[in-house]
Amino acid sequence: MIPVLQLLVEVPRGEVLRYMGYPRSKSPSPGVLARVNALWPLAQRLVDARGAFVLAGKADALTVGMPSPSERVAFGVCTAGLGLEDEVDRRTAAGEMLEALILDAFGSAAAEAAADALQARVCAAVQADALTASRRVSPGYGTWHVERQVDLLARLPAAQLGISLTEGSMMIPRKSVSFAAVLTQARQGRSRHRCAACDLVDCRYRRDDDRGRGAKEDTDAT
């Protein structure tokens, strides 16, 4: 049986602002920042980050449609839970659109933080074999068709995590991430940031190694 893991996540303040549409060169107004600060404790309480992973071989990776797999790979899925999404829906219905936007952005950042935390657990699991989980890919990106989501989740305890699929292969809860990670020989020294492999240097979602504004603001989050 594949164990379900509780994931401890730290949501960077800069990432939440980025998902709200603020590039690093632009800061929100004092009023918006005040609402972010006010909602932060609630958002943290509503996150229930859990996930699971399984190690597999290249043949199984090709079976689920993973593009360019290595000889060994890891399949993973995680979720930030339904709590934030339910609160977003409630705030939207009440006409509290700024609050809904902030909480939705927090959920997106929390889901990515959960995926990073799960990948770290994969790295720990393969460390004895001198391997590390490097490139992470998900159905729906690049050449990996989103319809193969069902094949990937069939190899993971999605139901135990409360994750299901719509007819269009979208995950419920929406703030969930599924992926396959290439396992490669571990190298000495600092690993490259996951955005370093992307050519879209002007992407509004790009994360820098030093995390710039987000790194500073994380220290202020309470």
Phi and psi in degrees as a GROMACS rama.xvg file:
@    title "Ramachandran Plot"
@    xaxis  label "Phi"
@    yaxis  label "Psi"
@TYPE xy
-81.401  121.197  ILE-2
-71.5963  144.732  PRO-3
-90.1581  129.309  VAL-4
-108.912  134.065  LEU-5
-81.6047  129.924  GLN-6
-110.6  128.132  LEU-7
-88.6374  119.299  LEU-8
-121.384  144.983  VAL-9
-114.612  117.577  GLU-10
-91.2787  115.108  VAL-11
-68.4475  134.543  PRO-12
-59.2871  -41.1534  ARG-13
-61.9854  -32.7906  GLY-14
-69.7524  -38.1655  GLU-15
-62.2975  -45.0808  VAL-16
-63.2817  -36.0998  LEU-17
-65.2316  -44.1516  ARG-18
-66.7606  -22.6255  TYR-19
-77.3467  -10.1753  MET-20
105.37  11.3214  GLY-21
-97.763  113.137  TYR-22
-69.3328  167.28  PRO-23
-64.1242  -21.1574  ARG-24
-83.212  -4.27458  SER-25
-132.701  128.738  LYS-26
-101.813  148.417  SER-27
-66.4735  164.592  PRO-28
-68.4055  159.467  SER-29
-55.5227  -35.2366  PRO-30
-65.2407  -42.4991  GLY-31
-65.8998  -43.655  VAL-32
-61.6859  -35.7008  LEU-33
-64.4296  -38.9869  ALA-34
-69.7916  -38.2934  ARG-35
-59.7749  -47.0262  VAL-36
-62.9291  -39.4039  ASN-37
-68.4882  -34.567  ALA-38
-87.8377  -12.7479  LEU-39
-56.295  -49.4652  TRP-40
-60.6554  -40.6634  PRO-41
-62.7964  -45.8807  LEU-42
-59.802  -42.2159  ALA-43
-62.1629  -40.8372  GLN-44
-66.6206  -30.4029  ARG-45
-81.8548  -12.6076  LEU-46
-77.6555  129.401  VAL-47
-128.461  80.7241  ASP-48
-81.862  121.052  ALA-49
-140.529  157.694  ARG-50
-165.052  178.347  GLY-51
-155.898  152.993  ALA-52
-143.481  161.073  PHE-53
-144.049  144.203  VAL-54
-89.6272  145.43  LEU-55
-147.478  173.269  ALA-56
-104.074  176.016  GLY-57
-62.0844  -38.9311  LYS-58
-61.9768  -43.1882  ALA-59
-67.3789  -36.4105  ASP-60
-63.2007  -41.3297  ALA-61
-66.5375  -32.7675  LEU-62
-63.0311  -36.0237  THR-63
-89.5082  0.225693  VAL-64
91.4676  9.52121  GLY-65
-61.2466  127.094  MET-66
-76.9715  136.14  PRO-67
49.9675  56.4747  SER-68
-75.6068  159.563  PRO-69
-89.3448  -179.568  SER-70
-64.0049  -31.6262  GLU-71
-127.389  138.59  ARG-72
-137.007  170.915  VAL-73
-126.607  135.319  ALA-74
-101.195  137.716  PHE-75
-145.202  155.335  GLY-76
-149.55  141.441  VAL-77
-148.292  164.409  CYS-78
-147.115  150.608  THR-79
-88.2899  -1.81499  ALA-80
90.7455  176.179  GLY-81
-91.4614  -14.9597  LEU-82
-56.4948  -49.059  GLY-83
-64.9266  -40.8607  LEU-84
-64.5071  -40.3439  GLU-85
-62.3015  -39.7326  ASP-86
-69.6568  -36.281  GLU-87
-61.2274  -45.6612  VAL-88
-61.8863  -40.2437  ASP-89
-65.6424  -43.7324  ARG-90
-66.3171  -38.0554  ARG-91
-63.7462  -45.3738  THR-92
-61.9513  -30.457  ALA-93
-84.3174  -0.987387  ALA-94
80.4884  12.2196  GLY-95
-90.3464  73.2754  GLU-96
-70.2164  -37.681  MET-97
-64.9012  -44.9035  LEU-98
-61.7031  -41.0386  GLU-99
-63.11  -40.6287  ALA-100
-62.9016  -44.8203  LEU-101
-62.7015  -46.5224  ILE-102
-67.5392  -36.2502  LEU-103
-65.5384  -42.1739  ASP-104
-63.7076  -40.8342  ALA-105
-60.2778  -41.6479  PHE-106
-62.9002  -40.8215  GLY-107
-63.1258  -44.2874  SER-108
-65.805  -37.1217  ALA-109
-66.9099  -38.2681  ALA-110
-63.7629  -41.6942  ALA-111
-68.1467  -37.6369  GLU-112
-64.6139  -36.8247  ALA-113
-65.2618  -40.4915  ALA-114
-63.5485  -40.4873  ALA-115
-63.3889  -41.3419  ASP-116
-66.0729  -39.1943  ALA-117
-67.4093  -39.8316  LEU-118
-63.0081  -34.8599  GLN-119
-63.803  -36.29  ALA-120
-67.417  -35.9344  ARG-121
-62.0658  -46.3937  VAL-122
-57.9878  -41.3085  CYS-123
-64.4729  -36.5353  ALA-124
-70.3717  -28.7412  ALA-125
-106.315  5.41707  VAL-126
-61.0764  -36.7276  GLN-127
-63.7895  -23.9416  ALA-128
-93.8895  12.9534  ASP-129
59.1584  35.4949  ALA-130
-114.318  163.317  LEU-131
-144.465  150.89  THR-132
-86.8094  116.671  ALA-133
-106.363  -97.8365  SER-134
-68.6988  130.397  ARG-135
-112.188  129.001  ARG-136
-128.378  154.097  VAL-137
-132.304  148.591  SER-138
-57.8131  138.458  PRO-139
100.698  -8.26136  GLY-140
-115.689  140.398  TYR-141
62.9806  -132.845  GLY-142
-92.3966  1.35317  THR-143
-88.3874  105.435  TRP-144
-67.1272  140.402  HIS-145
-64.0408  -23.5  VAL-146
-62.7974  -20.8775  GLU-147
-79.2621  -0.760027  ARG-148
-55.2949  -39.1887  GLN-149
-63.659  -36.1085  VAL-150
-69.4976  -39.7841  ASP-151
-66.3653  -47.8822  LEU-152
-68.9016  -21.937  LEU-153
-65.072  -18.0831  ALA-154
-97.6168  5.62212  ARG-155
-133.399  156.727  LEU-156
-79.4427  60.1224  PRO-157
-60.378  -42.3304  ALA-158
-62.456  -38.9308  ALA-159
-64.6397  -26.8153  GLN-160
-87.6988  -2.07006  LEU-161
76.8631  22.3211  GLY-162
-102.15  132.689  ILE-163
-133.8  173.407  SER-164
-118.722  143.194  LEU-165
-80.2117  175.451  THR-166
-62.6098  -25.4109  GLU-167
-90.8137  13.6869  GLY-168
68.4421  21.8081  SER-169
-88.2391  143.453  MET-170
-83.2246  144.519  MET-171
-122.585  123.682  ILE-172
-62.2396  151.945  PRO-173
-65.0041  -33.2244  ARG-174
-84.7961  64.7446  LYS-175
-133.226  154.698  SER-176
-135.272  128.511  VAL-177
-114.385  149.635  SER-178
-160.889  164.573  PHE-179
-125.166  138.868  ALA-180
-119.739  135.114  ALA-181
-71.9108  132.07  VAL-182
-103.087  122.049  LEU-183
-128.605  169.156  THR-184
-62.353  131.887  GLN-185
-68.7985  141.369  ALA-186
-115.134  150.012  ARG-187
-73.2319  150.769  GLN-188
98.1384  -179.715  GLY-189
-72.909  132.572  ARG-190
-76.4705  153.865  SER-191
-76.456  149.916  ARG-192
-66.9691  150.524  HIS-193
-65.2141  -22.6578  ARG-194
-79.483  -10.9779  CYS-195
-66.3163  -21.7326  ALA-196
-85.3932  -2.73575  ALA-197
-98.8666  138.704  CYS-198
-88.2745  -6.53186  ASP-199
-83.5324  80.7807  LEU-200
-68.5515  -22.3321  VAL-201
-98.309  12.4871  ASP-202
-63.173  132.418  CYS-203
-66.4956  -15.7257  ARG-204
-100.025  5.14523  TYR-205
-63.6409  138.556  ARG-206
-111.938  135.443  ARG-207
-91.7478  157.932  ASP-208
-58.5369  -41.0679  ASP-209
-87.8805  -4.49547  ASP-210
61.7138  2.95488  ARG-211
42.9328  -121.453  GLY-212
-57.6328  -40.3445  ARG-213
-61.8051  -39.026  GLY-214
-63.2843  -40.7222  ALA-215
-67.5857  -44.1889  LYS-216
-72.1699  -25.7121  GLU-217
-59.3078  -34.8928  ASP-218
-69.3904  -17.7436  THR-219
-92.3631  -9.7103  ASP-220
-72.5819  134.279  ALA-221
